[in-house]
Amino acid sequence: MTEKGLQQYLRKEALKVGATFDKLESRSRQGFPDCLLIAGGWCWFVELKSPSGAGVLSTNQVRVLADLKAHGANVRVISQVYEVNALIEEIKQYANA
């Protein structure tokens, strides 16, 4: 599976459980996460990386993700289907609350 395939899978699964899914494109902040999911008043920022293991977080991504976490944001770096599935299980708790 490619990173794009992983994104499509995340989108499909998020929508199935009633979460929103948005692909983010930040022109003002390099390193901002790829996706935003929202369910039950909670938000998750998700940075996707290639399941092949070729994708590595850039210095900017590490900095931005750390900044988001420091402000209490739910942040995930996902590169495998099982990580998507784990996130979806977590989201289900909030989407149906």
Biopython code that builds the backbone (N, CA, C, O; Angstrom):
import numpy as np
from Bio.PDB.StructureBuilder import StructureBuilder

atoms = [
    (1, "MET", "N", (0.852, -1.182, 0.000)),
    (1, "MET", "CA", (0.000, 0.000, 0.000)),
    (1, "MET", "C", (0.895, 1.242, 0.000)),
    (1, "MET", "O", (1.957, 1.253, 0.623)),
    (2, "THR", "N", (0.467, 2.253, -0.683)),
    (2, "THR", "CA", (1.189, 3.530, -0.732)),
    (2, "THR", "C", (0.677, 4.467, 0.364)),
    (2, "THR", "O", (-0.300, 4.165, 1.049)),
    (3, "GLU", "N", (1.348, 5.598, 0.516)),
    (3, "GLU", "CA", (0.874, 6.609, 1.467)),
    (3, "GLU", "C", (-0.510, 7.110, 1.046)),
    (3, "GLU", "O", (-1.380, 7.331, 1.887)),
    (4, "LYS", "N", (-0.700, 7.284, -0.253)),
    (4, "LYS", "CA", (-2.011, 7.725, -0.748)),
    (4, "LYS", "C", (-3.083, 6.673, -0.446)),
    (4, "LYS", "O", (-4.202, 7.013, -0.064)),
    (5, "GLY", "N", (-2.738, 5.405, -0.619)),
    (5, "GLY", "CA", (-3.676, 4.333, -0.294)),
    (5, "GLY", "C", (-4.010, 4.312, 1.185)),
    (5, "GLY", "O", (-5.156, 4.068, 1.563)),
    (6, "LEU", "N", (-3.015, 4.567, 2.026)),
    (6, "LEU", "CA", (-3.232, 4.625, 3.460)),
    (6, "LEU", "C", (-4.165, 5.788, 3.807)),
    (6, "LEU", "O", (-5.034, 5.660, 4.670)),
    (7, "GLN", "N", (-3.975, 6.918, 3.129)),
    (7, "GLN", "CA", (-4.850, 8.083, 3.336)),
    (7, "GLN", "C", (-6.279, 7.755, 2.936)),
    (7, "GLN", "O", (-7.217, 8.101, 3.654)),
    (8, "GLN", "N", (-6.456, 7.099, 1.810)),
    (8, "GLN", "CA", (-7.799, 6.739, 1.364)),
    (8, "GLN", "C", (-8.466, 5.781, 2.347)),
    (8, "GLN", "O", (-9.661, 5.891, 2.618)),
    (9, "TYR", "N", (-7.694, 4.849, 2.873)),
    (9, "TYR", "CA", (-8.220, 3.906, 3.852)),
    (9, "TYR", "C", (-8.628, 4.640, 5.134)),
    (9, "TYR", "O", (-9.701, 4.388, 5.681)),
    (10, "LEU", "N", (-7.772, 5.543, 5.608)),
    (10, "LEU", "CA", (-8.088, 6.334, 6.800)),
    (10, "LEU", "C", (-9.370, 7.124, 6.588)),
    (10, "LEU", "O", (-10.240, 7.143, 7.458)),
    (11, "ARG", "N", (-9.489, 7.767, 5.453)),
    (11, "ARG", "CA", (-10.695, 8.554, 5.144)),
    (11, "ARG", "C", (-11.940, 7.677, 5.180)),
    (11, "ARG", "O", (-12.931, 8.019, 5.825)),
    (12, "LYS", "N", (-11.882, 6.549, 4.487)),
    (12, "LYS", "CA", (-13.034, 5.644, 4.409)),
    (12, "LYS", "C", (-13.455, 5.162, 5.803)),
    (12, "LYS", "O", (-14.639, 5.164, 6.139)),
    (13, "GLU", "N", (-12.478, 4.754, 6.597)),
    (13, "GLU", "CA", (-12.781, 4.230, 7.928)),
    (13, "GLU", "C", (-13.277, 5.324, 8.872)),
    (13, "GLU", "O", (-14.174, 5.084, 9.681)),
    (14, "ALA", "N", (-12.705, 6.512, 8.777)),
    (14, "ALA", "CA", (-13.154, 7.626, 9.622)),
    (14, "ALA", "C", (-14.602, 7.989, 9.321)),
    (14, "ALA", "O", (-15.403, 8.189, 10.234)),
    (15, "LEU", "N", (-14.931, 8.074, 8.044)),
    (15, "LEU", "CA", (-16.304, 8.423, 7.670)),
    (15, "LEU", "C", (-17.290, 7.342, 8.103)),
    (15, "LEU", "O", (-18.426, 7.651, 8.461)),
    (16, "LYS", "N", (-16.871, 6.091, 8.074)),
    (16, "LYS", "CA", (-17.732, 4.980, 8.502)),
    (16, "LYS", "C", (-18.185, 5.128, 9.948)),
    (16, "LYS", "O", (-19.306, 4.756, 10.294)),
    (17, "VAL", "N", (-17.305, 5.676, 10.798)),
    (17, "VAL", "CA", (-17.638, 5.787, 12.224)),
    (17, "VAL", "C", (-18.178, 7.160, 12.597)),
    (17, "VAL", "O", (-18.348, 7.463, 13.778)),
    (18, "GLY", "N", (-18.447, 7.989, 11.599)),
    (18, "GLY", "CA", (-19.074, 9.279, 11.852)),
    (18, "GLY", "C", (-18.124, 10.427, 12.118)),
    (18, "GLY", "O", (-18.553, 11.492, 12.564)),
    (19, "ALA", "N", (-16.852, 10.235, 11.856)),
    (19, "ALA", "CA", (-15.884, 11.325, 12.027)),
    (19, "ALA", "C", (-15.796, 12.123, 10.731)),
    (19, "ALA", "O", (-16.148, 11.632, 9.659)),
    (20, "THR", "N", (-15.326, 13.348, 10.845)),
    (20, "THR", "CA", (-15.015, 14.117, 9.642)),
    (20, "THR", "C", (-13.581, 13.784, 9.243)),
    (20, "THR", "O", (-12.792, 13.320, 10.066)),
    (21, "PHE", "N", (-13.253, 14.020, 7.999)),
    (21, "PHE", "CA", (-11.892, 13.808, 7.506)),
    (21, "PHE", "C", (-11.555, 14.957, 6.573)),
    (21, "PHE", "O", (-12.296, 15.241, 5.632)),
    (22, "ASP", "N", (-10.440, 15.612, 6.836)),
    (22, "ASP", "CA", (-9.984, 16.672, 5.947)),
    (22, "ASP", "C", (-8.510, 16.476, 5.649)),
    (22, "ASP", "O", (-7.710, 16.227, 6.551)),
    (23, "LYS", "N", (-8.159, 16.590, 4.386)),
    (23, "LYS", "CA", (-6.766, 16.607, 3.953)),
    (23, "LYS", "C", (-6.304, 18.039, 4.099)),
    (23, "LYS", "O", (-6.914, 18.952, 3.543)),
    (24, "LEU", "N", (-5.227, 18.244, 4.846)),
    (24, "LEU", "CA", (-4.753, 19.599, 5.120)),
    (24, "LEU", "C", (-3.612, 19.977, 4.186)),
    (24, "LEU", "O", (-2.772, 19.150, 3.832)),
    (25, "GLU", "N", (-3.605, 21.238, 3.799)),
    (25, "GLU", "CA", (-2.511, 21.790, 3.020)),
    (25, "GLU", "C", (-2.172, 23.142, 3.636)),
    (25, "GLU", "O", (-2.881, 24.127, 3.433)),
    (26, "SER", "N", (-1.084, 23.172, 4.388)),
    (26, "SER", "CA", (-0.682, 24.413, 5.049)),
    (26, "SER", "C", (0.390, 25.102, 4.235)),
    (26, "SER", "O", (1.506, 24.602, 4.091)),
    (27, "ARG", "N", (0.039, 26.238, 3.714)),
    (27, "ARG", "CA", (1.012, 27.010, 2.957)),
    (27, "ARG", "C", (1.821, 27.930, 3.857)),
    (27, "ARG", "O", (2.846, 28.472, 3.443)),
    (28, "SER", "N", (1.354, 28.104, 5.094)),
    (28, "SER", "CA", (2.024, 29.042, 5.991)),
    (28, "SER", "C", (2.894, 28.362, 7.046)),
    (28, "SER", "O", (3.676, 29.030, 7.723)),
    (29, "ARG", "N", (2.769, 27.060, 7.192)),
    (29, "ARG", "CA", (3.510, 26.363, 8.251)),
    (29, "ARG", "C", (4.031, 25.035, 7.734)),
    (29, "ARG", "O", (3.308, 24.038, 7.731)),
    (30, "GLN", "N", (5.273, 25.017, 7.301)),
    (30, "GLN", "CA", (5.867, 23.775, 6.808)),
    (30, "GLN", "C", (5.913, 22.745, 7.927)),
    (30, "GLN", "O", (6.234, 23.064, 9.071)),
    (31, "GLY", "N", (5.591, 21.519, 7.582)),
    (31, "GLY", "CA", (5.638, 20.443, 8.552)),
    (31, "GLY", "C", (4.323, 20.165, 9.228)),
    (31, "GLY", "O", (4.255, 19.304, 10.104)),
    (32, "PHE", "N", (3.249, 20.883, 8.841)),
    (32, "PHE", "CA", (1.949, 20.675, 9.461)),
    (32, "PHE", "C", (1.410, 19.305, 9.041)),
    (32, "PHE", "O", (1.652, 18.877, 7.913)),
    (33, "PRO", "N", (0.681, 18.605, 9.928)),
    (33, "PRO", "CA", (0.188, 17.255, 9.614)),
    (33, "PRO", "C", (-0.692, 17.205, 8.363)),
    (33, "PRO", "O", (-1.264, 18.208, 7.935)),
    (34, "ASP", "N", (-0.776, 16.007, 7.798)),
    (34, "ASP", "CA", (-1.505, 15.768, 6.546)),
    (34, "ASP", "C", (-3.021, 15.853, 6.684)),
    (34, "ASP", "O", (-3.703, 16.361, 5.794)),
    (35, "CYS", "N", (-3.548, 15.354, 7.805)),
    (35, "CYS", "CA", (-4.995, 15.163, 7.915)),
    (35, "CYS", "C", (-5.516, 15.637, 9.272)),
    (35, "CYS", "O", (-4.795, 15.664, 10.270)),
    (36, "LEU", "N", (-6.789, 16.008, 9.267)),
    (36, "LEU", "CA", (-7.495, 16.380, 10.484)),
    (36, "LEU", "C", (-8.778, 15.561, 10.543)),
    (36, "LEU", "O", (-9.567, 15.548, 9.599)),
    (37, "LEU", "N", (-8.970, 14.883, 11.662)),
    (37, "LEU", "CA", (-10.194, 14.121, 11.895)),
    (37, "LEU", "C", (-10.878, 14.721, 13.115)),
    (37, "LEU", "O", (-10.215, 15.093, 14.083)),
    (38, "ILE", "N", (-12.203, 14.814, 13.070)),
    (38, "ILE", "CA", (-12.964, 15.367, 14.184)),
    (38, "ILE", "C", (-14.155, 14.459, 14.461)),
    (38, "ILE", "O", (-14.856, 14.036, 13.542)),
    (39, "ALA", "N", (-14.374, 14.166, 15.745)),
    (39, "ALA", "CA", (-15.529, 13.361, 16.147)),
    (39, "ALA", "C", (-15.881, 13.715, 17.584)),
    (39, "ALA", "O", (-15.006, 13.781, 18.447)),
    (40, "GLY", "N", (-17.145, 13.938, 17.835)),
    (40, "GLY", "CA", (-17.617, 14.183, 19.198)),
    (40, "GLY", "C", (-16.925, 15.338, 19.900)),
    (40, "GLY", "O", (-16.760, 15.315, 21.119)),
    (41, "GLY", "N", (-16.518, 16.347, 19.142)),
    (41, "GLY", "CA", (-15.862, 17.503, 19.732)),
    (41, "GLY", "C", (-14.364, 17.331, 19.942)),
    (41, "GLY", "O", (-13.717, 18.231, 20.478)),
    (42, "TRP", "N", (-13.806, 16.215, 19.540)),
    (42, "TRP", "CA", (-12.369, 15.943, 19.660)),
    (42, "TRP", "C", (-11.729, 16.001, 18.284)),
    (42, "TRP", "O", (-12.370, 15.704, 17.276)),
    (43, "CYS", "N", (-10.461, 16.388, 18.252)),
    (43, "CYS", "CA", (-9.707, 16.482, 16.992)),
    (43, "CYS", "C", (-8.450, 15.631, 17.059)),
    (43, "CYS", "O", (-7.831, 15.493, 18.114)),
    (44, "TRP", "N", (-8.085, 15.068, 15.925)),
    (44, "TRP", "CA", (-6.842, 14.314, 15.779)),
    (44, "TRP", "C", (-6.113, 14.839, 14.562)),
    (44, "TRP", "O", (-6.678, 14.916, 13.471)),
    (45, "PHE", "N", (-4.851, 15.201, 14.756)),
    (45, "PHE", "CA", (-3.979, 15.578, 13.648)),
    (45, "PHE", "C", (-3.172, 14.337, 13.285)),
    (45, "PHE", "O", (-2.567, 13.704, 14.150)),
    (46, "VAL", "N", (-3.169, 13.997, 12.008)),
    (46, "VAL", "CA", (-2.510, 12.767, 11.579)),
    (46, "VAL", "C", (-1.484, 13.069, 10.496)),
    (46, "VAL", "O", (-1.802, 13.678, 9.474)),
    (47, "GLU", "N", (-0.270, 12.641, 10.727)),
    (47, "GLU", "CA", (0.785, 12.696, 9.726)),
    (47, "GLU", "C", (0.943, 11.282, 9.181)),
    (47, "GLU", "O", (1.211, 10.344, 9.933)),
    (48, "LEU", "N", (0.777, 11.139, 7.883)),
    (48, "LEU", "CA", (0.898, 9.835, 7.245)),
    (48, "LEU", "C", (2.278, 9.675, 6.625)),
    (48, "LEU", "O", (2.838, 10.609, 6.051)),
    (49, "LYS", "N", (2.806, 8.474, 6.755)),
    (49, "LYS", "CA", (4.084, 8.133, 6.147)),
    (49, "LYS", "C", (3.917, 6.838, 5.365)),
    (49, "LYS", "O", (3.051, 6.021, 5.678)),
    (50, "SER", "N", (4.733, 6.662, 4.369)),
    (50, "SER", "CA", (4.657, 5.488, 3.506)),
    (50, "SER", "C", (4.798, 4.197, 4.305)),
    (50, "SER", "O", (5.700, 4.074, 5.134)),
    (51, "PRO", "N", (3.908, 3.232, 4.061)),
    (51, "PRO", "CA", (4.012, 1.943, 4.742)),
    (51, "PRO", "C", (5.306, 1.190, 4.410)),
    (51, "PRO", "O", (5.677, 0.258, 5.124)),
    (52, "SER", "N", (5.987, 1.582, 3.346)),
    (52, "SER", "CA", (7.231, 0.909, 2.971)),
    (52, "SER", "C", (8.362, 1.220, 3.933)),
    (52, "SER", "O", (9.402, 0.561, 3.909)),
    (53, "GLY", "N", (8.163, 2.223, 4.784)),
    (53, "GLY", "CA", (9.203, 2.615, 5.721)),
    (53, "GLY", "C", (10.142, 3.664, 5.165)),
    (53, "GLY", "O", (11.074, 4.091, 5.846)),
    (54, "ALA", "N", (9.905, 4.085, 3.926)),
    (54, "ALA", "CA", (10.778, 5.070, 3.293)),
    (54, "ALA", "C", (10.536, 6.480, 3.826)),
    (54, "ALA", "O", (11.428, 7.327, 3.769)),
    (55, "GLY", "N", (9.352, 6.732, 4.336)),
    (55, "GLY", "CA", (9.023, 8.079, 4.820)),
    (55, "GLY", "C", (9.584, 8.337, 6.204)),
    (55, "GLY", "O", (9.406, 7.534, 7.120)),
    (56, "VAL", "N", (10.253, 9.444, 6.343)),
    (56, "VAL", "CA", (10.840, 9.842, 7.620)),
    (56, "VAL", "C", (10.353, 11.257, 7.931)),
    (56, "VAL", "O", (10.247, 12.095, 7.036)),
    (57, "LEU", "N", (10.060, 11.512, 9.199)),
    (57, "LEU", "CA", (9.637, 12.858, 9.587)),
    (57, "LEU", "C", (10.762, 13.855, 9.344)),
    (57, "LEU", "O", (11.917, 13.615, 9.694)),
    (58, "SER", "N", (10.396, 14.984, 8.733)),
    (58, "SER", "CA", (11.371, 16.053, 8.534)),
    (58, "SER", "C", (11.577, 16.792, 9.853)),
    (58, "SER", "O", (10.806, 16.620, 10.797)),
    (59, "THR", "N", (12.604, 17.602, 9.910)),
    (59, "THR", "CA", (12.865, 18.418, 11.093)),
    (59, "THR", "C", (11.669, 19.313, 11.387)),
    (59, "THR", "O", (11.271, 19.461, 12.542)),
    (60, "ASN", "N", (11.093, 19.910, 10.344)),
    (60, "ASN", "CA", (9.915, 20.768, 10.538)),
    (60, "ASN", "C", (8.733, 19.973, 11.070)),
    (60, "ASN", "O", (8.011, 20.451, 11.945)),
    (61, "GLN", "N", (8.525, 18.768, 10.552)),
    (61, "GLN", "CA", (7.416, 17.944, 11.030)),
    (61, "GLN", "C", (7.589, 17.583, 12.499)),
    (61, "GLN", "O", (6.634, 17.649, 13.272)),
    (62, "VAL", "N", (8.795, 17.204, 12.884)),
    (62, "VAL", "CA", (9.065, 16.877, 14.287)),
    (62, "VAL", "C", (8.750, 18.079, 15.172)),
    (62, "VAL", "O", (8.121, 17.935, 16.221)),
    (63, "ARG", "N", (9.184, 19.253, 14.753)),
    (63, "ARG", "CA", (8.959, 20.483, 15.520)),
    (63, "ARG", "C", (7.469, 20.807, 15.635)),
    (63, "ARG", "O", (6.978, 21.100, 16.725)),
    (64, "VAL", "N", (6.751, 20.753, 14.512)),
    (64, "VAL", "CA", (5.324, 21.099, 14.518)),
    (64, "VAL", "C", (4.522, 20.085, 15.329)),
    (64, "VAL", "O", (3.650, 20.473, 16.106)),
    (65, "LEU", "N", (4.800, 18.802, 15.161)),
    (65, "LEU", "CA", (4.073, 17.785, 15.915)),
    (65, "LEU", "C", (4.326, 17.936, 17.418)),
    (65, "LEU", "O", (3.405, 17.785, 18.220)),
    (66, "ALA", "N", (5.551, 18.229, 17.792)),
    (66, "ALA", "CA", (5.871, 18.457, 19.207)),
    (66, "ALA", "C", (5.132, 19.681, 19.743)),
    (66, "ALA", "O", (4.651, 19.672, 20.876)),
    (67, "ASP", "N", (5.042, 20.729, 18.933)),
    (67, "ASP", "CA", (4.335, 21.941, 19.337)),
    (67, "ASP", "C", (2.849, 21.661, 19.537)),
    (67, "ASP", "O", (2.255, 22.105, 20.519)),
    (68, "LEU", "N", (2.259, 20.932, 18.613)),
    (68, "LEU", "CA", (0.842, 20.574, 18.742)),
    (68, "LEU", "C", (0.603, 19.747, 20.003)),
    (68, "LEU", "O", (-0.344, 20.005, 20.746)),
    (69, "LYS", "N", (1.457, 18.758, 20.244)),
    (69, "LYS", "CA", (1.326, 17.921, 21.449)),
    (69, "LYS", "C", (1.470, 18.760, 22.713)),
    (69, "LYS", "O", (0.739, 18.561, 23.683)),
    (70, "ALA", "N", (2.411, 19.696, 22.700)),
    (70, "ALA", "CA", (2.630, 20.554, 23.870)),
    (70, "ALA", "C", (1.401, 21.389, 24.195)),
    (70, "ALA", "O", (1.206, 21.799, 25.339)),
    (71, "HIS", "N", (0.574, 21.640, 23.186)),
    (71, "HIS", "CA", (-0.654, 22.405, 23.386)),
    (71, "HIS", "C", (-1.861, 21.497, 23.623)),
    (71, "HIS", "O", (-3.002, 21.958, 23.607)),
    (72, "GLY", "N", (-1.604, 20.213, 23.842)),
    (72, "GLY", "CA", (-2.673, 19.287, 24.195)),
    (72, "GLY", "C", (-3.389, 18.640, 23.033)),
    (72, "GLY", "O", (-4.410, 17.983, 23.235)),
    (73, "ALA", "N", (-2.884, 18.805, 21.815)),
    (73, "ALA", "CA", (-3.542, 18.221, 20.642)),
    (73, "ALA", "C", (-3.298, 16.718, 20.573)),
    (73, "ALA", "O", (-2.256, 16.222, 21.001)),
    (74, "ASN", "N", (-4.272, 16.011, 20.030)),
    (74, "ASN", "CA", (-4.124, 14.591, 19.722)),
    (74, "ASN", "C", (-3.382, 14.484, 18.401)),
    (74, "ASN", "O", (-3.885, 14.919, 17.365)),
    (75, "VAL", "N", (-2.195, 13.910, 18.432)),
    (75, "VAL", "CA", (-1.342, 13.833, 17.247)),
    (75, "VAL", "C", (-0.938, 12.385, 17.024)),
    (75, "VAL", "O", (-0.567, 11.685, 17.967)),
    (76, "ARG", "N", (-1.010, 11.941, 15.790)),
    (76, "ARG", "CA", (-0.576, 10.583, 15.433)),
    (76, "ARG", "C", (0.299, 10.637, 14.192)),
    (76, "ARG", "O", (0.064, 11.429, 13.279)),
    (77, "VAL", "N", (1.303, 9.785, 14.177)),
    (77, "VAL", "CA", (2.089, 9.521, 12.972)),
    (77, "VAL", "C", (1.763, 8.077, 12.616)),
    (77, "VAL", "O", (2.001, 7.160, 13.403)),
    (78, "ILE", "N", (1.217, 7.889, 11.420)),
    (78, "ILE", "CA", (0.711, 6.582, 11.007)),
    (78, "ILE", "C", (1.373, 6.150, 9.712)),
    (78, "ILE", "O", (1.464, 6.910, 8.748)),
    (79, "SER", "N", (1.840, 4.888, 9.720)),
    (79, "SER", "CA", (2.438, 4.347, 8.501)),
    (79, "SER", "C", (1.934, 2.944, 8.176)),
    (79, "SER", "O", (2.346, 2.348, 7.180)),
    (80, "GLN", "N", (1.049, 2.422, 9.009)),
    (80, "GLN", "CA", (0.563, 1.056, 8.805)),
    (80, "GLN", "C", (-0.956, 0.982, 9.004)),
    (80, "GLN", "O", (-1.538, 1.774, 9.744)),
    (81, "VAL", "N", (-1.576, 0.024, 8.333)),
    (81, "VAL", "CA", (-3.024, -0.157, 8.425)),
    (81, "VAL", "C", (-3.445, -0.424, 9.869)),
    (81, "VAL", "O", (-4.469, 0.096, 10.312)),
    (82, "TYR", "N", (-2.686, -1.214, 10.601)),
    (82, "TYR", "CA", (-3.078, -1.515, 11.982)),
    (82, "TYR", "C", (-3.103, -0.253, 12.839)),
    (82, "TYR", "O", (-3.878, -0.175, 13.793)),
    (83, "GLU", "N", (-2.261, 0.745, 12.513)),
    (83, "GLU", "CA", (-2.280, 2.010, 13.250)),
    (83, "GLU", "C", (-3.532, 2.814, 12.916)),
    (83, "GLU", "O", (-4.090, 3.482, 13.786)),
    (84, "VAL", "N", (-3.971, 2.753, 11.671)),
    (84, "VAL", "CA", (-5.250, 3.372, 11.294)),
    (84, "VAL", "C", (-6.368, 2.713, 12.081)),
    (84, "VAL", "O", (-7.219, 3.396, 12.651)),
    (85, "ASN", "N", (-6.367, 1.382, 12.114)),
    (85, "ASN", "CA", (-7.427, 0.655, 12.810)),
    (85, "ASN", "C", (-7.469, 1.004, 14.297)),
    (85, "ASN", "O", (-8.548, 1.143, 14.873)),
    (86, "ALA", "N", (-6.302, 1.147, 14.917)),
    (86, "ALA", "CA", (-6.246, 1.522, 16.339)),
    (86, "ALA", "C", (-6.806, 2.924, 16.550)),
    (86, "ALA", "O", (-7.532, 3.162, 17.514)),
    (87, "LEU", "N", (-6.475, 3.849, 15.657)),
    (87, "LEU", "CA", (-7.009, 5.208, 15.763)),
    (87, "LEU", "C", (-8.521, 5.204, 15.586)),
    (87, "LEU", "O", (-9.227, 5.900, 16.315)),
    (88, "ILE", "N", (-9.018, 4.447, 14.647)),
    (88, "ILE", "CA", (-10.465, 4.373, 14.418)),
    (88, "ILE", "C", (-11.174, 3.825, 15.654)),
    (88, "ILE", "O", (-12.251, 4.304, 16.008)),
    (89, "GLU", "N", (-10.590, 2.835, 16.310)),
    (89, "GLU", "CA", (-11.186, 2.305, 17.547)),
    (89, "GLU", "C", (-11.253, 3.394, 18.621)),
    (89, "GLU", "O", (-12.238, 3.490, 19.353)),
    (90, "GLU", "N", (-10.213, 4.203, 18.710)),
    (90, "GLU", "CA", (-10.203, 5.315, 19.667)),
    (90, "GLU", "C", (-11.283, 6.342, 19.300)),
    (90, "GLU", "O", (-12.019, 6.815, 20.166)),
    (91, "ILE", "N", (-11.367, 6.672, 18.033)),
    (91, "ILE", "CA", (-12.342, 7.660, 17.572)),
    (91, "ILE", "C", (-13.767, 7.194, 17.820)),
    (91, "ILE", "O", (-14.635, 8.009, 18.133)),
    (92, "LYS", "N", (-14.020, 5.908, 17.688)),
    (92, "LYS", "CA", (-15.361, 5.373, 17.917)),
    (92, "LYS", "C", (-15.884, 5.736, 19.295)),
    (92, "LYS", "O", (-17.080, 5.972, 19.464)),
    (93, "GLN", "N", (-15.007, 5.781, 20.269)),
    (93, "GLN", "CA", (-15.416, 6.111, 21.643)),
    (93, "GLN", "C", (-15.986, 7.525, 21.723)),
    (93, "GLN", "O", (-16.869, 7.798, 22.536)),
    (94, "TYR", "N", (-15.487, 8.409, 20.888)),
    (94, "TYR", "CA", (-15.904, 9.822, 20.914)),
    (94, "TYR", "C", (-17.023, 10.105, 19.916)),
    (94, "TYR", "O", (-17.894, 10.937, 20.170)),
    (95, "ALA", "N", (-16.996, 9.415, 18.792)),
    (95, "ALA", "CA", (-17.981, 9.665, 17.739)),
    (95, "ALA", "C", (-19.380, 9.273, 18.180)),
    (95, "ALA", "O", (-20.360, 9.899, 17.776)),
    (96, "ASN", "N", (-19.476, 8.256, 18.993)),
    (96, "ASN", "CA", (-20.782, 7.751, 19.405)),
    (96, "ASN", "C", (-21.174, 8.194, 20.806)),
    (96, "ASN", "O", (-22.182, 7.745, 21.352)),
    (97, "ALA", "N", (-20.368, 9.078, 21.381)),
    (97, "ALA", "CA", (-20.634, 9.517, 22.767)),
    (97, "ALA", "C", (-21.771, 10.518, 22.809)),
    (97, "ALA", "O", (-22.133, 10.996, 23.884)),
]
sb = StructureBuilder()
sb.init_structure("model")
sb.init_model(0)
sb.init_chain("A")
sb.init_seg("    ")
for serial, (resi, resn, name, xyz) in enumerate(atoms, 1):
    if name == "N":
        sb.init_residue(resn, " ", resi, " ")
    sb.init_atom(name, np.array(xyz, "f"), 0.0, 1.0, " ", f" {name:<3s}", serial, name[0])
structure = sb.get_structure()
